[in-house]
Amino acid sequence: MVGNPVFTGTPMPIDLILERIACGETLESILKACPQLAREAILASFAFASEWMRSDVVYPVPSNA
């Protein structure tokens, strides 16, 4: 999982929690299963994902692709 953003103080990747929520899991069930996470951290991951989606990063495609 090199390069993936994680929740501070944990090895838990943010995308894993976002995926669990997208699949219908509730915040309460995630917090129960992952007691090292705080509700505020999970809510901050939504802000992180939203900011990332609005970023203006362009990844060029090589011309020989």
PyMOL Python script that loads the backbone (N, CA, C, O; Angstrom):
from pymol import cmd

cmd.read_pdbstr("""\
ATOM      1  N   MET A   1       0.812  -1.195   0.000  1.00  0.00           N
ATOM      2  CA  MET A   1       0.000   0.000   0.000  1.00  0.00           C
ATOM      3  C   MET A   1       0.856   1.260   0.000  1.00  0.00           C
ATOM      4  O   MET A   1       0.472   2.272   0.585  1.00  0.00           O
ATOM      5  N   VAL A   2       1.975   1.204  -0.632  1.00  0.00           N
ATOM      6  CA  VAL A   2       2.867   2.353  -0.693  1.00  0.00           C
ATOM      7  C   VAL A   2       2.221   3.467  -1.502  1.00  0.00           C
ATOM      8  O   VAL A   2       1.720   3.241  -2.603  1.00  0.00           O
ATOM      9  N   GLY A   3       2.236   4.669  -0.943  1.00  0.00           N
ATOM     10  CA  GLY A   3       1.723   5.814  -1.666  1.00  0.00           C
ATOM     11  C   GLY A   3       0.258   6.103  -1.440  1.00  0.00           C
ATOM     12  O   GLY A   3      -0.224   7.149  -1.873  1.00  0.00           O
ATOM     13  N   ASN A   4      -0.469   5.224  -0.781  1.00  0.00           N
ATOM     14  CA  ASN A   4      -1.876   5.476  -0.510  1.00  0.00           C
ATOM     15  C   ASN A   4      -2.013   6.298   0.766  1.00  0.00           C
ATOM     16  O   ASN A   4      -1.344   6.011   1.758  1.00  0.00           O
ATOM     17  N   PRO A   5      -2.870   7.315   0.754  1.00  0.00           N
ATOM     18  CA  PRO A   5      -3.072   8.081   1.987  1.00  0.00           C
ATOM     19  C   PRO A   5      -3.768   7.218   3.034  1.00  0.00           C
ATOM     20  O   PRO A   5      -4.669   6.436   2.728  1.00  0.00           O
ATOM     21  N   VAL A   6      -3.321   7.385   4.281  1.00  0.00           N
ATOM     22  CA  VAL A   6      -3.869   6.619   5.400  1.00  0.00           C
ATOM     23  C   VAL A   6      -4.375   7.576   6.473  1.00  0.00           C
ATOM     24  O   VAL A   6      -4.039   8.760   6.473  1.00  0.00           O
ATOM     25  N   PHE A   7      -5.184   7.051   7.383  1.00  0.00           N
ATOM     26  CA  PHE A   7      -5.632   7.837   8.517  1.00  0.00           C
ATOM     27  C   PHE A   7      -4.456   8.026   9.466  1.00  0.00           C
ATOM     28  O   PHE A   7      -3.715   7.078   9.728  1.00  0.00           O
ATOM     29  N   THR A   8      -4.279   9.227   9.979  1.00  0.00           N
ATOM     30  CA  THR A   8      -3.171   9.557  10.865  1.00  0.00           C
ATOM     31  C   THR A   8      -3.090   8.574  12.024  1.00  0.00           C
ATOM     32  O   THR A   8      -4.085   8.287  12.690  1.00  0.00           O
ATOM     33  N   GLY A   9      -1.880   8.064  12.251  1.00  0.00           N
ATOM     34  CA  GLY A   9      -1.640   7.156  13.360  1.00  0.00           C
ATOM     35  C   GLY A   9      -2.094   5.729  13.125  1.00  0.00           C
ATOM     36  O   GLY A   9      -2.057   4.910  14.042  1.00  0.00           O
ATOM     37  N   THR A  10      -2.522   5.419  11.906  1.00  0.00           N
ATOM     38  CA  THR A  10      -2.973   4.053  11.598  1.00  0.00           C
ATOM     39  C   THR A  10      -2.401   3.628  10.250  1.00  0.00           C
ATOM     40  O   THR A  10      -1.962   4.472   9.467  1.00  0.00           O
ATOM     41  N   PRO A  11      -2.402   2.333   9.976  1.00  0.00           N
ATOM     42  CA  PRO A  11      -2.042   1.866   8.639  1.00  0.00           C
ATOM     43  C   PRO A  11      -3.270   1.772   7.728  1.00  0.00           C
ATOM     44  O   PRO A  11      -3.173   1.272   6.608  1.00  0.00           O
ATOM     45  N   MET A  12      -4.427   2.254   8.206  1.00  0.00           N
ATOM     46  CA  MET A  12      -5.710   2.111   7.510  1.00  0.00           C
ATOM     47  C   MET A  12      -5.794   3.063   6.325  1.00  0.00           C
ATOM     48  O   MET A  12      -5.801   4.279   6.519  1.00  0.00           O
ATOM     49  N   PRO A  13      -5.860   2.536   5.091  1.00  0.00           N
ATOM     50  CA  PRO A  13      -5.963   3.408   3.919  1.00  0.00           C
ATOM     51  C   PRO A  13      -7.343   4.067   3.830  1.00  0.00           C
ATOM     52  O   PRO A  13      -8.368   3.431   4.073  1.00  0.00           O
ATOM     53  N   ILE A  14      -7.344   5.330   3.484  1.00  0.00           N
ATOM     54  CA  ILE A  14      -8.585   6.093   3.369  1.00  0.00           C
ATOM     55  C   ILE A  14      -9.507   5.472   2.337  1.00  0.00           C
ATOM     56  O   ILE A  14     -10.716   5.402   2.559  1.00  0.00           O
ATOM     57  N   ASP A  15      -8.971   5.022   1.219  1.00  0.00           N
ATOM     58  CA  ASP A  15      -9.839   4.479   0.172  1.00  0.00           C
ATOM     59  C   ASP A  15     -10.589   3.231   0.628  1.00  0.00           C
ATOM     60  O   ASP A  15     -11.688   2.963   0.142  1.00  0.00           O
ATOM     61  N   LEU A  16     -10.019   2.469   1.547  1.00  0.00           N
ATOM     62  CA  LEU A  16     -10.707   1.285   2.052  1.00  0.00           C
ATOM     63  C   LEU A  16     -11.983   1.681   2.802  1.00  0.00           C
ATOM     64  O   LEU A  16     -13.028   1.055   2.630  1.00  0.00           O
ATOM     65  N   ILE A  17     -11.892   2.709   3.620  1.00  0.00           N
ATOM     66  CA  ILE A  17     -13.058   3.159   4.376  1.00  0.00           C
ATOM     67  C   ILE A  17     -14.090   3.772   3.438  1.00  0.00           C
ATOM     68  O   ILE A  17     -15.288   3.537   3.599  1.00  0.00           O
ATOM     69  N   LEU A  18     -13.643   4.552   2.464  1.00  0.00           N
ATOM     70  CA  LEU A  18     -14.579   5.130   1.497  1.00  0.00           C
ATOM     71  C   LEU A  18     -15.298   4.033   0.718  1.00  0.00           C
ATOM     72  O   LEU A  18     -16.491   4.148   0.437  1.00  0.00           O
ATOM     73  N   GLU A  19     -14.585   2.984   0.374  1.00  0.00           N
ATOM     74  CA  GLU A  19     -15.193   1.860  -0.343  1.00  0.00           C
ATOM     75  C   GLU A  19     -16.241   1.159   0.521  1.00  0.00           C
ATOM     76  O   GLU A  19     -17.308   0.787   0.032  1.00  0.00           O
ATOM     77  N   ARG A  20     -15.936   0.983   1.796  1.00  0.00           N
ATOM     78  CA  ARG A  20     -16.894   0.334   2.701  1.00  0.00           C
ATOM     79  C   ARG A  20     -18.170   1.161   2.813  1.00  0.00           C
ATOM     80  O   ARG A  20     -19.272   0.613   2.842  1.00  0.00           O
ATOM     81  N   ILE A  21     -18.018   2.473   2.876  1.00  0.00           N
ATOM     82  CA  ILE A  21     -19.187   3.347   2.949  1.00  0.00           C
ATOM     83  C   ILE A  21     -19.965   3.287   1.638  1.00  0.00           C
ATOM     84  O   ILE A  21     -21.195   3.246   1.648  1.00  0.00           O
ATOM     85  N   ALA A  22     -19.258   3.281   0.516  1.00  0.00           N
ATOM     86  CA  ALA A  22     -19.910   3.198  -0.791  1.00  0.00           C
ATOM     87  C   ALA A  22     -20.693   1.894  -0.941  1.00  0.00           C
ATOM     88  O   ALA A  22     -21.680   1.846  -1.674  1.00  0.00           O
ATOM     89  N   CYS A  23     -20.267   0.853  -0.262  1.00  0.00           N
ATOM     90  CA  CYS A  23     -20.965  -0.433  -0.327  1.00  0.00           C
ATOM     91  C   CYS A  23     -22.125  -0.515   0.652  1.00  0.00           C
ATOM     92  O   CYS A  23     -22.790  -1.547   0.743  1.00  0.00           O
ATOM     93  N   GLY A  24     -22.375   0.571   1.389  1.00  0.00           N
ATOM     94  CA  GLY A  24     -23.534   0.617   2.266  1.00  0.00           C
ATOM     95  C   GLY A  24     -23.269   0.441   3.743  1.00  0.00           C
ATOM     96  O   GLY A  24     -24.200   0.460   4.548  1.00  0.00           O
ATOM     97  N   GLU A  25     -22.017   0.271   4.111  1.00  0.00           N
ATOM     98  CA  GLU A  25     -21.716   0.118   5.534  1.00  0.00           C
ATOM     99  C   GLU A  25     -21.906   1.450   6.240  1.00  0.00           C
ATOM    100  O   GLU A  25     -21.620   2.498   5.660  1.00  0.00           O
ATOM    101  N   THR A  26     -22.372   1.434   7.453  1.00  0.00           N
ATOM    102  CA  THR A  26     -22.616   2.671   8.196  1.00  0.00           C
ATOM    103  C   THR A  26     -21.352   3.120   8.930  1.00  0.00           C
ATOM    104  O   THR A  26     -20.441   2.331   9.181  1.00  0.00           O
ATOM    105  N   LEU A  27     -21.327   4.406   9.266  1.00  0.00           N
ATOM    106  CA  LEU A  27     -20.207   4.920  10.056  1.00  0.00           C
ATOM    107  C   LEU A  27     -20.116   4.185  11.383  1.00  0.00           C
ATOM    108  O   LEU A  27     -19.021   3.868  11.847  1.00  0.00           O
ATOM    109  N   GLU A  28     -21.252   3.915  11.990  1.00  0.00           N
ATOM    110  CA  GLU A  28     -21.265   3.248  13.287  1.00  0.00           C
ATOM    111  C   GLU A  28     -20.642   1.857  13.210  1.00  0.00           C
ATOM    112  O   GLU A  28     -19.888   1.465  14.101  1.00  0.00           O
ATOM    113  N   SER A  29     -20.951   1.107  12.150  1.00  0.00           N
ATOM    114  CA  SER A  29     -20.378  -0.238  12.038  1.00  0.00           C
ATOM    115  C   SER A  29     -18.880  -0.181  11.757  1.00  0.00           C
ATOM    116  O   SER A  29     -18.122  -1.031  12.225  1.00  0.00           O
ATOM    117  N   ILE A  30     -18.461   0.818  10.997  1.00  0.00           N
ATOM    118  CA  ILE A  30     -17.022   0.976  10.729  1.00  0.00           C
ATOM    119  C   ILE A  30     -16.288   1.353  12.010  1.00  0.00           C
ATOM    120  O   ILE A  30     -15.222   0.811  12.302  1.00  0.00           O
ATOM    121  N   LEU A  31     -16.855   2.278  12.769  1.00  0.00           N
ATOM    122  CA  LEU A  31     -16.227   2.697  14.025  1.00  0.00           C
ATOM    123  C   LEU A  31     -16.155   1.537  15.019  1.00  0.00           C
ATOM    124  O   LEU A  31     -15.189   1.426  15.774  1.00  0.00           O
ATOM    125  N   LYS A  32     -17.161   0.682  15.019  1.00  0.00           N
ATOM    126  CA  LYS A  32     -17.151  -0.481  15.907  1.00  0.00           C
ATOM    127  C   LYS A  32     -16.075  -1.477  15.473  1.00  0.00           C
ATOM    128  O   LYS A  32     -15.378  -2.049  16.311  1.00  0.00           O
ATOM    129  N   ALA A  33     -15.943  -1.682  14.159  1.00  0.00           N
ATOM    130  CA  ALA A  33     -14.951  -2.630  13.631  1.00  0.00           C
ATOM    131  C   ALA A  33     -13.534  -2.085  13.667  1.00  0.00           C
ATOM    132  O   ALA A  33     -12.571  -2.849  13.734  1.00  0.00           O
ATOM    133  N   CYS A  34     -13.406  -0.765  13.622  1.00  0.00           N
ATOM    134  CA  CYS A  34     -12.088  -0.114  13.570  1.00  0.00           C
ATOM    135  C   CYS A  34     -12.003   0.937  14.678  1.00  0.00           C
ATOM    136  O   CYS A  34     -12.056   2.134  14.393  1.00  0.00           O
ATOM    137  N   PRO A  35     -11.874   0.512  15.926  1.00  0.00           N
ATOM    138  CA  PRO A  35     -11.905   1.467  17.038  1.00  0.00           C
ATOM    139  C   PRO A  35     -10.759   2.472  17.041  1.00  0.00           C
ATOM    140  O   PRO A  35     -10.814   3.469  17.760  1.00  0.00           O
ATOM    141  N   GLN A  36      -9.727   2.223  16.250  1.00  0.00           N
ATOM    142  CA  GLN A  36      -8.617   3.175  16.184  1.00  0.00           C
ATOM    143  C   GLN A  36      -8.977   4.416  15.363  1.00  0.00           C
ATOM    144  O   GLN A  36      -8.244   5.405  15.384  1.00  0.00           O
ATOM    145  N   LEU A  37     -10.092   4.368  14.646  1.00  0.00           N
ATOM    146  CA  LEU A  37     -10.540   5.511  13.847  1.00  0.00           C
ATOM    147  C   LEU A  37     -11.516   6.361  14.649  1.00  0.00           C
ATOM    148  O   LEU A  37     -12.285   5.847  15.461  1.00  0.00           O
ATOM    149  N   ALA A  38     -11.474   7.654  14.412  1.00  0.00           N
ATOM    150  CA  ALA A  38     -12.421   8.581  15.021  1.00  0.00           C
ATOM    151  C   ALA A  38     -13.446   8.987  13.962  1.00  0.00           C
ATOM    152  O   ALA A  38     -13.135   9.042  12.772  1.00  0.00           O
ATOM    153  N   ARG A  39     -14.657   9.266  14.402  1.00  0.00           N
ATOM    154  CA  ARG A  39     -15.706   9.720  13.497  1.00  0.00           C
ATOM    155  C   ARG A  39     -15.218  10.940  12.699  1.00  0.00           C
ATOM    156  O   ARG A  39     -15.459  11.030  11.495  1.00  0.00           O
ATOM    157  N   GLU A  40     -14.542  11.860  13.361  1.00  0.00           N
ATOM    158  CA  GLU A  40     -14.045  13.068  12.694  1.00  0.00           C
ATOM    159  C   GLU A  40     -13.056  12.733  11.591  1.00  0.00           C
ATOM    160  O   GLU A  40     -13.018  13.411  10.564  1.00  0.00           O
ATOM    161  N   ALA A  41     -12.254  11.692  11.794  1.00  0.00           N
ATOM    162  CA  ALA A  41     -11.285  11.276  10.768  1.00  0.00           C
ATOM    163  C   ALA A  41     -11.999  10.737   9.536  1.00  0.00           C
ATOM    164  O   ALA A  41     -11.603  11.015   8.404  1.00  0.00           O
ATOM    165  N   ILE A  42     -13.050   9.967   9.768  1.00  0.00           N
ATOM    166  CA  ILE A  42     -13.798   9.427   8.631  1.00  0.00           C
ATOM    167  C   ILE A  42     -14.488  10.555   7.874  1.00  0.00           C
ATOM    168  O   ILE A  42     -14.482  10.574   6.643  1.00  0.00           O
ATOM    169  N   LEU A  43     -15.079  11.491   8.602  1.00  0.00           N
ATOM    170  CA  LEU A  43     -15.721  12.630   7.936  1.00  0.00           C
ATOM    171  C   LEU A  43     -14.694  13.468   7.180  1.00  0.00           C
ATOM    172  O   LEU A  43     -14.988  13.989   6.104  1.00  0.00           O
ATOM    173  N   ALA A  44     -13.492  13.600   7.736  1.00  0.00           N
ATOM    174  CA  ALA A  44     -12.430  14.327   7.041  1.00  0.00           C
ATOM    175  C   ALA A  44     -12.028  13.616   5.751  1.00  0.00           C
ATOM    176  O   ALA A  44     -11.587  14.260   4.799  1.00  0.00           O
ATOM    177  N   SER A  45     -12.180  12.284   5.714  1.00  0.00           N
ATOM    178  CA  SER A  45     -11.843  11.555   4.486  1.00  0.00           C
ATOM    179  C   SER A  45     -12.788  11.930   3.353  1.00  0.00           C
ATOM    180  O   SER A  45     -12.393  11.904   2.187  1.00  0.00           O
ATOM    181  N   PHE A  46     -14.044  12.282   3.683  1.00  0.00           N
ATOM    182  CA  PHE A  46     -14.961  12.762   2.649  1.00  0.00           C
ATOM    183  C   PHE A  46     -14.450  14.075   2.065  1.00  0.00           C
ATOM    184  O   PHE A  46     -14.480  14.273   0.850  1.00  0.00           O
ATOM    185  N   ALA A  47     -13.984  14.965   2.930  1.00  0.00           N
ATOM    186  CA  ALA A  47     -13.442  16.244   2.463  1.00  0.00           C
ATOM    187  C   ALA A  47     -12.205  16.005   1.603  1.00  0.00           C
ATOM    188  O   ALA A  47     -12.028  16.653   0.571  1.00  0.00           O
ATOM    189  N   PHE A  48     -11.349  15.076   2.027  1.00  0.00           N
ATOM    190  CA  PHE A  48     -10.156  14.733   1.260  1.00  0.00           C
ATOM    191  C   PHE A  48     -10.544  14.240  -0.134  1.00  0.00           C
ATOM    192  O   PHE A  48      -9.975  14.684  -1.131  1.00  0.00           O
ATOM    193  N   ALA A  49     -11.505  13.328  -0.205  1.00  0.00           N
ATOM    194  CA  ALA A  49     -11.936  12.776  -1.493  1.00  0.00           C
ATOM    195  C   ALA A  49     -12.546  13.860  -2.373  1.00  0.00           C
ATOM    196  O   ALA A  49     -12.304  13.897  -3.580  1.00  0.00           O
ATOM    197  N   SER A  50     -13.326  14.729  -1.774  1.00  0.00           N
ATOM    198  CA  SER A  50     -13.946  15.813  -2.532  1.00  0.00           C
ATOM    199  C   SER A  50     -12.894  16.764  -3.092  1.00  0.00           C
ATOM    200  O   SER A  50     -12.968  17.165  -4.254  1.00  0.00           O
ATOM    201  N   GLU A  51     -11.921  17.121  -2.267  1.00  0.00           N
ATOM    202  CA  GLU A  51     -10.847  18.010  -2.734  1.00  0.00           C
ATOM    203  C   GLU A  51     -10.038  17.345  -3.838  1.00  0.00           C
ATOM    204  O   GLU A  51      -9.678  17.989  -4.824  1.00  0.00           O
ATOM    205  N   TRP A  52      -9.753  16.060  -3.673  1.00  0.00           N
ATOM    206  CA  TRP A  52      -8.990  15.329  -4.686  1.00  0.00           C
ATOM    207  C   TRP A  52      -9.740  15.324  -6.013  1.00  0.00           C
ATOM    208  O   TRP A  52      -9.133  15.490  -7.071  1.00  0.00           O
ATOM    209  N   MET A  53     -11.054  15.136  -5.960  1.00  0.00           N
ATOM    210  CA  MET A  53     -11.851  15.089  -7.183  1.00  0.00           C
ATOM    211  C   MET A  53     -11.860  16.436  -7.915  1.00  0.00           C
ATOM    212  O   MET A  53     -12.023  16.481  -9.134  1.00  0.00           O
ATOM    213  N   ARG A  54     -11.685  17.518  -7.176  1.00  0.00           N
ATOM    214  CA  ARG A  54     -11.673  18.852  -7.789  1.00  0.00           C
ATOM    215  C   ARG A  54     -10.279  19.294  -8.216  1.00  0.00           C
ATOM    216  O   ARG A  54     -10.130  20.370  -8.796  1.00  0.00           O
ATOM    217  N   SER A  55      -9.269  18.500  -7.946  1.00  0.00           N
ATOM    218  CA  SER A  55      -7.906  18.911  -8.275  1.00  0.00           C
ATOM    219  C   SER A  55      -7.732  19.027  -9.787  1.00  0.00           C
ATOM    220  O   SER A  55      -8.392  18.337 -10.565  1.00  0.00           O
ATOM    221  N   ASP A  56      -6.838  19.906 -10.172  1.00  0.00           N
ATOM    222  CA  ASP A  56      -6.584  20.170 -11.580  1.00  0.00           C
ATOM    223  C   ASP A  56      -5.353  19.416 -12.101  1.00  0.00           C
ATOM    224  O   ASP A  56      -4.666  19.890 -13.005  1.00  0.00           O
ATOM    225  N   VAL A  57      -5.088  18.272 -11.540  1.00  0.00           N
ATOM    226  CA  VAL A  57      -3.929  17.500 -11.953  1.00  0.00           C
ATOM    227  C   VAL A  57      -4.246  16.840 -13.290  1.00  0.00           C
ATOM    228  O   VAL A  57      -5.290  16.208 -13.456  1.00  0.00           O
ATOM    229  N   VAL A  58      -3.332  16.996 -14.236  1.00  0.00           N
ATOM    230  CA  VAL A  58      -3.485  16.388 -15.553  1.00  0.00           C
ATOM    231  C   VAL A  58      -2.372  15.365 -15.712  1.00  0.00           C
ATOM    232  O   VAL A  58      -1.200  15.670 -15.492  1.00  0.00           O
ATOM    233  N   TYR A  59      -2.739  14.169 -16.089  1.00  0.00           N
ATOM    234  CA  TYR A  59      -1.767  13.121 -16.323  1.00  0.00           C
ATOM    235  C   TYR A  59      -1.678  12.880 -17.821  1.00  0.00           C
ATOM    236  O   TYR A  59      -2.577  12.286 -18.416  1.00  0.00           O
ATOM    237  N   PRO A  60      -0.575  13.349 -18.437  1.00  0.00           N
ATOM    238  CA  PRO A  60      -0.447  13.194 -19.894  1.00  0.00           C
ATOM    239  C   PRO A  60      -0.312  11.739 -20.311  1.00  0.00           C
ATOM    240  O   PRO A  60       0.295  10.934 -19.605  1.00  0.00           O
ATOM    241  N   VAL A  61      -0.871  11.414 -21.441  1.00  0.00           N
ATOM    242  CA  VAL A  61      -0.764  10.083 -22.010  1.00  0.00           C
ATOM    243  C   VAL A  61       0.363  10.119 -23.039  1.00  0.00           C
ATOM    244  O   VAL A  61       0.366  10.980 -23.919  1.00  0.00           O
ATOM    245  N   PRO A  62       1.313   9.202 -22.941  1.00  0.00           N
ATOM    246  CA  PRO A  62       2.389   9.191 -23.919  1.00  0.00           C
ATOM    247  C   PRO A  62       1.836   9.050 -25.331  1.00  0.00           C
ATOM    248  O   PRO A  62       0.851   8.346 -25.553  1.00  0.00           O
ATOM    249  N   SER A  63       2.471   9.716 -26.275  1.00  0.00           N
ATOM    250  CA  SER A  63       1.978   9.708 -27.656  1.00  0.00           C
ATOM    251  C   SER A  63       2.071   8.329 -28.302  1.00  0.00           C
ATOM    252  O   SER A  63       1.373   8.064 -29.281  1.00  0.00           O
ATOM    253  N   ASN A  64       2.902   7.464 -27.784  1.00  0.00           N
ATOM    254  CA  ASN A  64       3.036   6.125 -28.368  1.00  0.00           C
ATOM    255  C   ASN A  64       2.089   5.113 -27.709  1.00  0.00           C
ATOM    256  O   ASN A  64       2.212   3.911 -27.946  1.00  0.00           O
ATOM    257  N   ALA A  65       1.163   5.580 -26.899  1.00  0.00           N
ATOM    258  CA  ALA A  65       0.244   4.661 -26.192  1.00  0.00           C
ATOM    259  C   ALA A  65      -0.916   4.275 -27.079  1.00  0.00           C
ATOM    260  O   ALA A  65      -1.786   3.512 -26.659  1.00  0.00           O
TER     261      ALA A  65
END
""", "prot")
cmd.dss("prot")
cmd.show_as("cartoon", "prot")
cmd.util.cbc("prot")
cmd.orient("prot")
